């Protein structure tokens, strides 16, 4: 397969997954507003969403001095100048799909194209301002639909595997960010960090946002506790959006795409997977969830660069 075609398929899958996970992260923020909290806590939670997405500086440039939730939602959902906004991600998904239209199935292309068109119609009706929660649910639904259509209609060849590896890499990155969204703004070992760790409603919203609340109940059959939520979303290989499950998917897919140039990439991915597989949940909690996830995100970013150097358009070196 031409590296240019593989590049389009890889980023098409990544951008669709990123749009979904941005909606999931904003959904956590929305659920947090239902809990009693001070204006300062609300503002901090909003800054956390921007910080964990590495968009704080860009938001400050586009909305100087603003701490308005409306400005934040517009920036994260409907601002085409923000490359990580939902509208920018869906546009990039559609453009990458259009570039390889002949490689996709008709059903796959039509599902992606319709998602892009309807999202713009929903924004035009003002759904973001009067019902953001329903818009986030729609984005999650359409992402799941696109993924399901691809899985149900695509030939299991290199094209499909490049979509898979893009999805798994983006999912690992974004699950880590969703898990970290509250801790990004708390000082280590502070009273605030301790309070957040014990925030039952917050951890329940985390599980709901990644469609894991029912899975948690099946696995643990007990009340929601922070250590078990972290364990489920990091270390459980049977939880579809966990970090370990995502890395399992990356490693399995790399084997199917193996070339003479991919040995170092496979080795790096395997070491990262092994480090997560044999991680100790007690040590993660003692070290600090934010510190552990920050290091994980750096390594996932490096893995993505290695995949691009080995298979796609990024030059070697």
N, C-alpha and C positions, 0 to 999 in steps of 0.2 A: 504494500500500500504506500502511496505517495505520502511523504511526511506532511505536506500541506493539508491533505485530506484528513489525516490522522489528527493534526493540530485543530482543525475546525470541530471535529467530533469530540475531542477531549474537552475543549472549552465550551462547546454547546452544553455538554453534561454538567460541567462545573458551574456555569452560570445559572442553569435551571435549579441546581441544588442550592446555590447561594441565594437565589431569590426566595426559595422556600425557607431557608434557615434564617434569613433576615426577618421574614414574617414571623417565624417562631420566636425570635429574640424580642421583637416588638410586642408580641403577644404576652410574653412574661412581664414586660414593663407595664402593659395595660392592666394585667391582673393585679400587679402590685399596687396600682392606684386604688383598688377596692379596699385595701387594708388601711387602718388608722396610721397616719404618719404626718410628720411636720412638713411644711413647705421646703425646708432645707433637705430633708430626706428624699422628697420627690425630685428636687433638683439634682441631688447626688445620683439617684437612680438613673436619671436621664443622661447625666454626664457619663455614667458607666457604660451605657449602650454605645455612646459615641467613642469612648476610649477603647473598649474592647474590640471595636471595629476599626480602630486606628483612624478615626475620622474627626477627632476633636478639633484639630487645627483647621481643616477644611470647613467645618461647620462655623467656626469662629470667623473665618474670612467671609463666608456667604451671609452670615447672620450675626454681625458684630454685637456683642453684649447681650444677646438673646438667650433666655432660658425658657422660652415658651415651648410647651409641648407641641403646639400646632406647627411651629417652625421645625422642630425636630422631626415630626412625622412627615412633613412635606419633604424635608431633606432626605430622609431615609427611604421614602416610598416613591415620591413623584418628581424628584429633581434629576433630570437627565445629566446634569453636570457632575453629579456624584456617581462615580463608576460602580459603587457598591449598592446604589439604591435599587429598589425592586424594579422600577421602570427601566433602568439602565441594564440590569441583569436580564430581564425578559427580552429587551431589544437585542442584546448581544447573543442571547440564545437563538432568537429568530434569524439573525443575520448569519450566524455560523451555520445554522441548519440550511438556510437558503443557498449558502455557498457549496454545500454538498448535497443538494436536493436529490441528485440521482443516486446517492448512496443510501438514503433513507427510504423506508417504506412509505407508501402514500398515506397510510393511516398516521404514521409518526409525524410526517411533515404537517399534515392538516391539523393535528392536535396542537402542535407548537404554534403554528400560524394563528389558529383561532384563539389560543391563550393570549397572544400578543394583542390581537384586535379587540377582544372583549375587555382586557385589562384597561385599555385606553378608554373604552366606552364607560367603564365603571368609574374611572377617575373623572370623566366629564360630567357624570351625574352627581358628583360631590360625595361619593360613598366614603372617601377617606375622612372627611370632616364629620359626617353625621353617623357613620357606622364603621369605624376602622376595624373593629374585631371581626365583622363579617367579611371584610376585604381580606384580612389576614387568613381567615379560614378558606376563602376561595383560592388564594394563592397556593396554600398547602395542598388543597384538593387537586388543583390543576397540575402541580408538580408531580403528585402521586399518579395522576392519570397519564401524563406524558411518559413517566417512567414505566408504568404498567403496559402502555401501548407498545413501547419499544421492546420490552421484555417478551411481549406476546406475539410480535410480528417480525422481529429482526432475525436474520441469519446469524448463527453463532460463528462469526468470523472475526478478523482483526478489527473491522469497523465497530462491531459490538463491544469488543474488549477495550478499545480506546474510550468508548463512552463509559464503560464500567469503571475503569481506573480513574477517570476524571471525577465521576460521582463519588467514589470511595475516598479519594483524597480530600475533596471539598467537604464531605460529611465529617471526616475526622477533624478537620480544621474547625468547622462550625459547631460541632457538638462540644468541643473543648471551649469555644468562645461562649456558647450558651451556658455551659456549666460555670464559667468564670465570671459571668456578667455582674454578679453582685460583689464578688471578692475583689474585683479590679479596683474598686474605689475605697477599700478598707485598709487601714494600716495593719501590718502584721502584729499579731499578739495583742491587739487593742481590745478594749471592752466592746467596741462596735463590731469588730470581727467576730468576737465570741457570741454576741447577740444574733448576728446574721447566721452563724453556724447552727444556732438552735431555733431558727425561724421556721416553724412547722409549715406555715402557709406558703412561704417562699419555696421550700423544697417540694411541696405538692404541686405548685405551679410549674416548677422545672420539669417534673415528671410528665405533667399534662402537656407541656409545650413540645415535648419530643415523643408524644404518644406512648408513654411508658408507664402510666399510672396503673393500668390493668396488669401489665407485665410485672410490675413491682409486687402487686398483691399476690400474683400467682407464685412468684419466686420466694417471697419472704413471709407471706401470710401473717403480717404483723403491722404495727403502726409505722408510719414513715419516719425514719431517722436519717440524719445527715450522712453518717458513715455508709449506710446501706445504699443511699441514692448515689453517692460518689462511686461506690463499688460497682453498682449496676451499670452506670454510664461510662465507666472507665474499663473495668476488668471483666465484665460478663460477655463471653463470646457469643451467647445466644440472644443478646439484646441487639436488634438490627442497627441501632444508631450509636452503639457504644464505640469507644475508641479502639478496643481490641477487635471487635467485629469488622470495623472499617479497615484496619490494618491487615486483618486476615484476607479481606477482599482485595486489597492492593497486592499483597504477596502472591495470592493465587492467580491473579490476572497477569502479573509480571511473568510468571512461569509460562503462561500461554502466549505471551508476546516476545519470548526470549530471542535475543539476537547475539551476535558475537560482541556487540558493544554494550550489552546490558548487564554484564556480570557485577560491576561495581554498584549499579543502581539496585539490583536484587540483594546484594550483600548489605547495603545500607538499610533497605526496607526490612530485611530479616532481623537485623540487629535492633532496630526500633521496635519491631513487633515483639521480639524476645524480652526487651526491657519492660514493655507494658505487661506482657503475659506473666512475668515473674515478679511484678511489682507487689509490694505489701501495702494494703490499704491503711494499716496503722502508721506506716512510715510516711505515706502521702499526707495523711492528716496532721502528723507531727511536723513535717516539713512545711506544710502550708499548701492548701489546694491551689491558690493563685500562683505561688512560686513553681509548683510542679507543672501546672498547665502552661505557664509561660515558657518553660523549657521545652515542653512537648510541642508547642506551636512553632517554635524555632526549628525543631527537627522535622516537623511535617512540611514546613516551607522549604527546607533544604531538600527533602525527598521529592517535592514537586519539581524543583529545579533540576534534579538529577533525572527525573522521568523525561522532562522536556529536552535535556541535553542528549539523552540516549535515543529517543524516538522521534521527537518533534522538530520544530523550527528553530529552537534555541541552539546557537553554535556551540560546538564542543570547546572546552578550554576553561 
